[in-house]
Amino acid sequence: MTVAAYMAMALHDPDFGYYTRGNPLGARGDFVTAPEISQIFGELIGLWCTDLWQRMGAPNRVVLVELGPGRGTLMADFLRAASRVPGFREALRLYLVEASPPLWELQQQALSEIDPAWTSRFDDVPDGPLLLVANEFLDALPIRQLVRARSHWAERMVAADASERLAFADSPESPALSLLVPPDRRDAAPGAVAEICPAAATLAAALAERLTHHPGAALFIDYGYVDCPPGDTLTAISAHRGADVLGDPGAADLSAHVDFAAFATAAREAGAVVYGPVTQRDFLLALGAETRLAALLRQADPNQRRTLKSGLRRLIDPQEMGTLFKVLAVTSPGLPAPAGFGGE
């Protein structure tokens, strides 16, 4: 099977998939995301969306969507900050796009006051003015891996070896597979790896198509690259440590670095306007992360002060998440540049 098919099964199999077996987030889980590190993250995104809502003319009904909402932490912080803007919360209809049944209950507990609706697909979200947030969602979409062979490209597959253990194996090379590789990389040296993510391109096109018919904006935050593809980025994480990608399917999180350039191209070609990506550091600082930190510190005890400072530092430090993580916005044509991307 392809790497994409393996990822889809390992992550989402109804009985044994990683996201159907339990809660992967937090200190007791396998990884920690930005909303779990600092409340400032979700608060600033909430205010970013209220600003866009106002620029859209403050419609009295707006569909708010979060892709992959985890434990609901980001959205809880989002709503606490956004509720300060008159009329915004009353206009919302919240939809959570979530494929993990164990996380639904946690999201319900965190967001019960707003009565969210759940769906497993973005395509099922109803029409209307849209605000969408996706933090560390794109990296978990299944990727295909292509490997440069002698004359053309081959596809990396997952198969069983002589001892019946899972192992990687390359398909025969093919001119057709070479066409899937970006033109500027097709002449790479033998052994080079290129990753493509059809699911991300499909999402970008569907989102852009919608934004050409209904006003709105979407914000994507994830780790990835723009100009310099790093090759093989497929990784497995278990208990906050690296794990064997093929060692125990369904027991570890699988992800790959996001190709922001490819995602942006798919959105533009479908008619949307794209801003960024910019680094997470630049985005959060532009939105006033340090000002918000100073306000929180004035009301915090010594332990809280240490936690608040270390949390924001982790999000913006170039040696931590500050530059590896990127932020990209997709908007309807005609909207002003959003905050953090040159807008006020």
Summary of the structure (lengths in Angstrom):
residues: 344
radius of gyration: 20.5
end to end distance: 48.2
largest distance: 65.1
contacts: 1139
relative contact order: 0.15
helix: 38%
strand: 25%
